Amino acid sequence: MADQEQAEIRLIVARLRQEHEDFDAAINAMILTGCDALRIQRMKKKKLVIKDKLSKLEDQIIPDIIA
């Protein structure tokens, strides 16, 4: 993988990590305010989708090392 491609992926990973943290903070605020459970569940699902994207991108950056 070219250095520029890897740098772009790292930038996307950083953005997704921030978005994941933002969702986490929003979910916690929703729980504290007693928001509707369905809305909280939807937010958690979106957060999980972001986490899955993060995992896939991080796997592209970190090479597979067979020990």
N, CA, C and O atoms as a GROMACS GRO file, in nm:
protein
  268
    1MET      N    1   0.085  -0.117   0.000
    1MET     CA    2   0.000   0.000   0.000
    1MET      C    3   0.090   0.124   0.000
    1MET      O    4   0.188   0.131   0.074
    2ALA      N    5   0.056   0.220  -0.083
    2ALA     CA    6   0.135   0.343  -0.092
    2ALA      C    7   0.122   0.426   0.035
    2ALA      O    8   0.023   0.417   0.108
    3ASP      N    9   0.224   0.506   0.059
    3ASP     CA   10   0.224   0.588   0.180
    3ASP      C   11   0.108   0.686   0.183
    3ASP      O   12   0.050   0.712   0.288
    4GLN      N   13   0.075   0.741   0.066
    4GLN     CA   14  -0.035   0.838   0.062
    4GLN      C   15  -0.169   0.770   0.091
    4GLN      O   16  -0.253   0.827   0.161
    5GLU      N   17  -0.188   0.650   0.039
    5GLU     CA   18  -0.311   0.576   0.068
    5GLU      C   19  -0.322   0.546   0.217
    5GLU      O   20  -0.429   0.559   0.277
    6GLN      N   21  -0.210   0.507   0.275
    6GLN     CA   22  -0.209   0.475   0.417
    6GLN      C   23  -0.236   0.600   0.500
    6GLN      O   24  -0.304   0.593   0.603
    7ALA      N   25  -0.185   0.714   0.458
    7ALA     CA   26  -0.209   0.840   0.529
    7ALA      C   27  -0.356   0.879   0.520
    7ALA      O   28  -0.414   0.927   0.618
    8GLU      N   29  -0.416   0.857   0.405
    8GLU     CA   30  -0.558   0.888   0.388
    8GLU      C   31  -0.644   0.799   0.478
    8GLU      O   32  -0.740   0.845   0.539
    9ILE      N   33  -0.608   0.671   0.485
    9ILE     CA   34  -0.682   0.578   0.569
    9ILE      C   35  -0.668   0.618   0.716
    9ILE      O   36  -0.764   0.612   0.792
   10ARG      N   37  -0.547   0.658   0.756
   10ARG     CA   38  -0.526   0.701   0.894
   10ARG      C   39  -0.610   0.825   0.927
   10ARG      O   40  -0.661   0.838   1.038
   11LEU      N   41  -0.625   0.914   0.830
   11LEU     CA   42  -0.708   1.033   0.848
   11LEU      C   43  -0.854   0.994   0.866
   11LEU      O   44  -0.924   1.047   0.952
   12ILE      N   45  -0.900   0.902   0.786
   12ILE     CA   46  -1.038   0.853   0.796
   12ILE      C   47  -1.058   0.784   0.931
   12ILE      O   48  -1.162   0.802   0.996
   13VAL      N   49  -0.960   0.706   0.974
   13VAL     CA   50  -0.968   0.636   1.103
   13VAL      C   51  -0.979   0.737   1.217
   13VAL      O   52  -1.059   0.719   1.309
   14ALA      N   53  -0.900   0.843   1.210
   14ALA     CA   54  -0.905   0.946   1.315
   14ALA      C   55  -1.042   1.012   1.319
   14ALA      O   56  -1.097   1.039   1.426
   15ARG      N   57  -1.098   1.039   1.201
   15ARG     CA   58  -1.231   1.102   1.195
   15ARG      C   59  -1.338   1.009   1.250
   15ARG      O   60  -1.428   1.052   1.322
   16LEU      N   61  -1.328   0.881   1.216
   16LEU     CA   62  -1.426   0.784   1.265
   16LEU      C   63  -1.414   0.763   1.416
   16LEU      O   64  -1.514   0.743   1.484
   17ARG      N   65  -1.293   0.766   1.468
   17ARG     CA   66  -1.275   0.754   1.613
   17ARG      C   67  -1.342   0.869   1.685
   17ARG      O   68  -1.408   0.851   1.788
   18GLN      N   69  -1.326   0.990   1.630
   18GLN     CA   70  -1.389   1.107   1.690
   18GLN      C   71  -1.541   1.095   1.683
   18GLN      O   72  -1.612   1.126   1.779
   19GLU      N   73  -1.590   1.050   1.570
   19GLU     CA   74  -1.734   1.031   1.554
   19GLU      C   75  -1.787   0.926   1.652
   19GLU      O   76  -1.895   0.941   1.707
   20HIS      N   77  -1.709   0.820   1.673
   20HIS     CA   78  -1.746   0.714   1.766
   20HIS      C   79  -1.754   0.770   1.908
   20HIS      O   80  -1.847   0.739   1.983
   21GLU      N   81  -1.657   0.853   1.945
   21GLU     CA   82  -1.658   0.916   2.078
   21GLU      C   83  -1.776   1.011   2.092
   21GLU      O   84  -1.837   1.019   2.199
   22ASP      N   85  -1.809   1.083   1.985
   22ASP     CA   86  -1.924   1.174   1.989
   22ASP      C   87  -2.054   1.097   2.010
   22ASP      O   88  -2.140   1.140   2.087
   23PHE      N   89  -2.068   0.984   1.941
   23PHE     CA   90  -2.187   0.902   1.960
   23PHE      C   91  -2.194   0.850   2.102
   23PHE      O   92  -2.302   0.846   2.162
   24ASP      N   93  -2.080   0.810   2.157
   24ASP     CA   94  -2.074   0.760   2.294
   24ASP      C   95  -2.122   0.867   2.392
   24ASP      O   96  -2.201   0.839   2.482
   25ALA      N   97  -2.073   0.989   2.374
   25ALA     CA   98  -2.114   1.100   2.462
   25ALA      C   99  -2.263   1.130   2.446
   25ALA      O  100  -2.332   1.156   2.544
   26ALA      N  101  -2.311   1.126   2.323
   26ALA     CA  102  -2.452   1.152   2.298
   26ALA      C  103  -2.541   1.045   2.361
   26ALA      O  104  -2.646   1.076   2.419
   27ILE      N  105  -2.498   0.922   2.349
   27ILE     CA  106  -2.576   0.810   2.408
   27ILE      C  107  -2.580   0.824   2.560
   27ILE      O  108  -2.686   0.807   2.621
   28ASN      N  109  -2.466   0.856   2.620
   28ASN     CA  110  -2.464   0.873   2.765
   28ASN      C  111  -2.554   0.987   2.809
   28ASN      O  112  -2.623   0.977   2.910
   29ALA      N  113  -2.555   1.096   2.733
   29ALA     CA  114  -2.642   1.209   2.765
   29ALA      C  115  -2.789   1.170   2.751
   29ALA      O  116  -2.873   1.211   2.831
   30MET      N  117  -2.819   1.091   2.649
   30MET     CA  118  -2.957   1.047   2.628
   30MET      C  119  -3.002   0.958   2.743
   30MET      O  120  -3.117   0.967   2.787
   31ILE      N  121  -2.914   0.873   2.790
   31ILE     CA  122  -2.948   0.784   2.901
   31ILE      C  123  -2.974   0.865   3.028
   31ILE      O  124  -3.070   0.839   3.101
   32LEU      N  125  -2.888   0.964   3.052
   32LEU     CA  126  -2.904   1.046   3.172
   32LEU      C  127  -3.031   1.130   3.171
   32LEU      O  128  -3.090   1.156   3.276
   33THR      N  129  -3.074   1.172   3.053
   33THR     CA  130  -3.194   1.255   3.044
   33THR      C  131  -3.321   1.171   3.035
   33THR      O  132  -3.431   1.225   3.037
   34GLY      N  133  -3.305   1.041   3.027
   34GLY     CA  134  -3.423   0.953   3.021
   34GLY      C  135  -3.490   0.952   2.885
   34GLY      O  136  -3.612   0.947   2.875
   35CYS      N  137  -3.409   0.957   2.783
   35CYS     CA  138  -3.461   0.957   2.646
   35CYS      C  139  -3.526   0.821   2.614
   35CYS      O  140  -3.506   0.722   2.684
   36ASP      N  141  -3.603   0.821   2.508
   36ASP     CA  142  -3.673   0.702   2.462
   36ASP      C  143  -3.573   0.589   2.434
   36ASP      O  144  -3.470   0.611   2.371
   37ALA      N  145  -3.602   0.470   2.481
   37ALA     CA  146  -3.512   0.355   2.468
   37ALA      C  147  -3.489   0.318   2.321
   37ALA      O  148  -3.380   0.272   2.286
   38LEU      N  149  -3.589   0.339   2.237
   38LEU     CA  150  -3.574   0.306   2.095
   38LEU      C  151  -3.470   0.398   2.029
   38LEU      O  152  -3.390   0.354   1.947
   39ARG      N  153  -3.473   0.527   2.065
   39ARG     CA  154  -3.375   0.620   2.010
   39ARG      C  155  -3.234   0.584   2.056
   39ARG      O  156  -3.138   0.589   1.978
   40ILE      N  157  -3.222   0.547   2.181
   40ILE     CA  158  -3.091   0.507   2.234
   40ILE      C  159  -3.041   0.383   2.160
   40ILE      O  160  -2.923   0.374   2.126
   41GLN      N  161  -3.129   0.289   2.137
   41GLN     CA  162  -3.093   0.165   2.067
   41GLN      C  163  -3.046   0.197   1.924
   41GLN      O  164  -2.950   0.136   1.876
   42ARG      N  165  -3.113   0.289   1.857
   42ARG     CA  166  -3.073   0.328   1.722
   42ARG      C  167  -2.935   0.394   1.722
   42ARG      O  168  -2.853   0.369   1.633
   43MET      N  169  -2.911   0.478   1.820
   43MET     CA  170  -2.781   0.544   1.830
   43MET      C  171  -2.670   0.440   1.855
   43MET      O  172  -2.561   0.451   1.799
   44LYS      N  173  -2.699   0.342   1.939
   44LYS     CA  174  -2.601   0.238   1.967
   44LYS      C  175  -2.571   0.157   1.842
   44LYS      O  176  -2.457   0.114   1.820
   45LYS      N  177  -2.673   0.136   1.760
   45LYS     CA  178  -2.653   0.060   1.636
   45LYS      C  179  -2.564   0.140   1.540
   45LYS      O  180  -2.476   0.083   1.475
   46LYS      N  181  -2.587   0.271   1.530
   46LYS     CA  182  -2.503   0.355   1.445
   46LYS      C  183  -2.359   0.356   1.496
   46LYS      O  184  -2.265   0.355   1.417
   47LYS      N  185  -2.344   0.359   1.628
   47LYS     CA  186  -2.211   0.356   1.689
   47LYS      C  187  -2.140   0.225   1.655
   47LYS      O  188  -2.020   0.224   1.628
   48LEU      N  189  -2.213   0.115   1.656
   48LEU     CA  190  -2.156  -0.015   1.622
   48LEU      C  191  -2.112  -0.020   1.476
   48LEU      O  192  -2.009  -0.080   1.444
   49VAL      N  193  -2.190   0.041   1.387
   49VAL     CA  194  -2.153   0.046   1.246
   49VAL      C  195  -2.021   0.120   1.229
   49VAL      O  196  -1.935   0.079   1.151
   50ILE      N  197  -2.006   0.230   1.302
   50ILE     CA  198  -1.882   0.306   1.296
   50ILE      C  199  -1.766   0.221   1.347
   50ILE      O  200  -1.658   0.222   1.289
   51LYS      N  201  -1.788   0.149   1.455
   51LYS     CA  202  -1.684   0.062   1.512
   51LYS      C  203  -1.642  -0.045   1.411
   51LYS      O  204  -1.523  -0.076   1.399
   52ASP      N  205  -1.738  -0.101   1.339
   52ASP     CA  206  -1.706  -0.201   1.237
   52ASP      C  207  -1.622  -0.141   1.125
   52ASP      O  208  -1.526  -0.203   1.078
   53LYS      N  209  -1.657  -0.019   1.082
   53LYS     CA  210  -1.579   0.048   0.978
   53LYS      C  211  -1.436   0.072   1.028
   53LYS      O  212  -1.340   0.054   0.953
   54LEU      N  213  -1.424   0.114   1.153
   54LEU     CA  214  -1.292   0.137   1.213
   54LEU      C  215  -1.208   0.010   1.210
   54LEU      O  216  -1.091   0.012   1.174
   55SER      N  217  -1.268  -0.099   1.249
   55SER     CA  218  -1.195  -0.227   1.253
   55SER      C  219  -1.146  -0.266   1.114
   55SER      O  220  -1.032  -0.310   1.100
   56LYS      N  221  -1.229  -0.250   1.014
   56LYS     CA  222  -1.189  -0.286   0.877
   56LYS      C  223  -1.076  -0.198   0.827
   56LYS      O  224  -0.981  -0.247   0.765
   57LEU      N  225  -1.084  -0.068   0.856
   57LEU     CA  226  -0.979   0.022   0.811
   57LEU      C  227  -0.848  -0.002   0.885
   57LEU      O  228  -0.740   0.003   0.826
   58GLU      N  229  -0.857  -0.028   1.014
   58GLU     CA  230  -0.736  -0.056   1.092
   58GLU      C  231  -0.670  -0.186   1.045
   58GLU      O  232  -0.548  -0.197   1.048
   59ASP      N  233  -0.750  -0.282   1.001
   59ASP     CA  234  -0.694  -0.406   0.948
   59ASP      C  235  -0.616  -0.380   0.819
   59ASP      O  236  -0.519  -0.451   0.789
   60GLN      N  237  -0.658  -0.280   0.742
   60GLN     CA  238  -0.586  -0.246   0.619
   60GLN      C  239  -0.451  -0.182   0.650
   60GLN      O  240  -0.354  -0.201   0.576
   61ILE      N  241  -0.446  -0.106   0.758
   61ILE     CA  242  -0.323  -0.036   0.795
   61ILE      C  243  -0.222  -0.132   0.857
   61ILE      O  244  -0.104  -0.130   0.822
   62ILE      N  245  -0.268  -0.214   0.948
   62ILE     CA  246  -0.179  -0.305   1.022
   62ILE      C  247  -0.159  -0.431   0.938
   62ILE      O  248  -0.256  -0.501   0.907
   63PRO      N  249  -0.036  -0.460   0.902
   63PRO     CA  250  -0.010  -0.579   0.821
   63PRO      C  251  -0.031  -0.708   0.902
   63PRO      O  252  -0.012  -0.711   1.023
   64ASP      N  253  -0.070  -0.812   0.833
   64ASP     CA  254  -0.086  -0.942   0.896
   64ASP      C  255   0.052  -1.002   0.917
   64ASP      O  256   0.128  -1.020   0.822
   65ILE      N  257   0.084  -1.033   1.042
   65ILE     CA  258   0.212  -1.094   1.074
   65ILE      C  259   0.185  -1.236   1.125
   65ILE      O  260   0.120  -1.256   1.228
   66ILE      N  261   0.236  -1.331   1.053
   66ILE     CA  262   0.215  -1.470   1.093
   66ILE      C  263   0.336  -1.511   1.179
   66ILE      O  264   0.450  -1.510   1.134
   67ALA      N  265   0.306  -1.545   1.302
   67ALA     CA  266   0.414  -1.580   1.394
   67ALA      C  267   0.446  -1.726   1.387
   67ALA      O  268   0.536  -1.773   1.458
   0.00000   0.00000   0.00000
